[in-house]
Amino acid sequence: MADDSDEEQVGEEQVKEEPVPEKPKKIFINHVDTYHGKNIARIFARVKPGSTGDTGGEEEEAAEEENGDPRQKQLYDENPIENGWKVSGTIKNTQGYKRAPFMQEIIQYKDRNQLTEYLKEMNVIIYDITQDPEQVDEAVWACQKLESLINELDHQITFILLSSVMTWAKTPANEDEVPYSEDEFRRRRAHPNFKERHSAEKLITKLGLTNKKKLLTYVVATGLTYGMEENVFHYIFKAAWHNVPEVPVFGKGQNSLPTIHIIDLAAVLQNLADQQFKIRYIVATDTSKDTLIRITRKVSQALGMGRVKTVDEEDAMLNRDITQADYDMLLSNMQFEPMFIREQMNIKWHCENGIPENIEKIVEEYRTQRNLRPIKICVLGPPAAGKTTIAKQLAQEYKLHYLSIKDVIEETKNELEQLVKRSDESEQNEEEIDEEDTDETLADRVDEARSVLERLEEARRDNKDARLDDDLLTQIFKIKLMSPPCQNQGYVLDGYPKTSDQAQNLFGAAGEEEEEGAEDKKPPVNEQIIPEHVVILEASNDFLRQRIMHLPEKVVAGTHNTELEFKRRLKTYNDLGDDSHPAKFFEEVDRPGETMKIDDDVSVNHRNIVKKIMDRVKEPRNYGPTAEEQEIAKRNEIAEKEKREREDREERERNEEEAANDRAKKQKDWTTKLEQIKREEFQMLDAQSTPLRNYLMAHVMPTLTKALIECCQVRPDDPIDFVAEYLFKENPQV
């Protein structure tokens, strides 16, 4: 039997062997509902503290080359990892904010003393003063407060001030225009609108010198951030997505912009949170030296119509879609050499070479984060089934491009002519040729445009009925469907393709063939242009004939809905059968169309059918109404409200007037009836009193008169008794 001391020793050994759980690392980020805050917070919640110190080695790099960067696959994941940073922070707009999954806690405080208690518990504090100038004062106060309580802190706190390179905007250029570096931060000169941030940078740097073991401070001057849903460059992306003919470039556009992707900025902050560096002032930019016009042109080519135009700085200020801060940053002109973050930090760059070199990746992020995916709808059916009516309503509801055969041919022809014309003008004016406009893609587009225009002209000469062969029509439709408007917003295709072969030629993937023996494998398709929603209208021949017969003559004239033309088109459609109908192709590629019968639909303009389709397509995927449309809608709403109020007021006044007239009429009728009743009553009483008067005059009044006269003459003491006695004595009946 072991003694008590042995048991105590064993117990102590067991306690020593148990690992002490490590406290989770806490990080505070202000305004986690802004562009910087939410992206930085989400990334921190998905990484482990200290992970920037892991080099990964050659095996990890080989795995990334083979399987791709795992960060790209998890780019939009908002769920925190188990051992990641525990993120807390404040929010700027409390109205309607819902806590994101990556946030552990949203800090709400009544006063700054309560905020201090939260900050004392943090390991890392990041204050972003680039988004909201009002946060400059709070950031300085927070750092000063922590510095005053430095003896009460039981752990080290890393305070990071996220500022802007605009505090360098007025710095004199180096000799030979050498890029700036962090070593020159003491000679930086701020833009007039960023002087408060400049003062905050100097103060935060100074506060970190008191006790570095308790309070460590860094200042990060970030370049113009981009990526995800976009920030400073959002106006450019939005204009390109809306297919403006020429995306505006403020000023001459030759100014160099220091930029950095928001994910790479988060990586810089992660390094500062994980490690201790001697340097206290860091410039965070990528290695690009791109100008504003080059960035704008690349965005326009990748997302829009491919053209740009310079706009005077004064005119740019009249644009309500851009803030003063963004305007200042887009017109800045600086170059930096980010040597420290490249040489001293462990960063797996997401976009090291800037926007133009990574434009496809950045555009994909922009589309995904803004949910700007095109909606592609195809409406098929027999002639006179209402395809055009339904398709135009869908295009209006979802702000999509309506495509009919006639419109596509005409619009594509005009666009190709403009492309060839611009190309010819550029060749004549060599000084206007830009390297970005002379790539092979543009040359191929011009060659294709010339070829299509030649074939159209040849078809016009040979075919009097102006009908195009399937190959040429398919090529024209492909050009239209691949155009930026259809790729950005989407389209509603009205009545085309008409056969399964046309559908195969239009939407099938070129250069890909099915493997032999793969019977169950669906045919390859061009995912960029194939519709995601196919609607097939059905109606009986009698219903369609009745509809055509009831159309007014002026509506039918000059269209395909004449009696002979309609019969031909209906016969052609019915002769297709199931094998040649375009629905067969969509079934084979696993995109079966939804059939909708219109015989029993009595709603105006097939509104019930449109609502069914909208229930299937669901919500629009675009920016919604523009500022001008919102203003027009607001004016219309106000006008409608005033109209309703005016109509209600007029209705109320009319009702009150009618009620007053009715009361007056009733009062008059009542008065007339009352007078008539009084008159009739008087006449009735008068008629009833006549016999009584006659009786009294004949039998009572003569004797009574004599009695009264006698009483007046005698004047007795008791006149009543006297009259009574007189009447008794002189009664003629006695």
Buried (B, 14 or more C-beta within 10 A) or exposed (E): EEEEEEEEEEEEEEEEEEEEEEEEBBBBBBBBBBBBBBBBBBBBBBBBBEBBEEEEEEEEEEEBEEEEBEBEEEBEBBEBEEEBBBBBBBBBEEEEEEEBEBBBEBBEEEEEEEBBEBBBEBBBBBBBBBBBEEBBEBBBEBBEBBBEBBEEBEEBBBBBBBBBBBBBBBBEEEEEEEBBBBEBBEEBEBBEBBBBBBBBBBBBBEBBEEEEEBBBBBBBBBBBBBBBBBBBBBBBBBBBBBBBEBBBBBBEBEBBBBBBBBBBBBBBBBBBBBBEEEEBBBBBBBBBBBBBBBBBBBBBBBBBBBBBEBBEEEEBEEEEEBEEBBBBBBBBBBBBBBEBBEEBBBBBBBBBEBBBBBBEBBBEBBBBBBEBBBBBBBBBBBBBBBBBBBBBBBBEBBBBBBBBBEEBBEBBBEBBEEBBEBBEEBEEEEEEEEEBBEEEEBEEBBEBBBEBBEBBEEBEEEEEEEEBEBEBBBBBBBBBBEBBBBBBBBBBBBBBBBBBBBBBBBBBBEEEEEEEEEEEEEBBBBEBBBBBBBBBBBBEEEBBBEBBEEBEEEEBEEEEBBEEBBEEBBEEBEEBEEEBBBBBBBBBBEBEBEEBEBEEBEEEEBEBBBEBBBEEBEEBBBBEEEEEEEEEEEEEEEEEEEEEEEEEEEEEEEEEEEEEEEEEEEEEEEEEEEEEEEEEEEEEEEEEEEEEEEEEEEEEEEBBEEBBEBBEEEEEEEBEEBBEEBBEEBEEEE
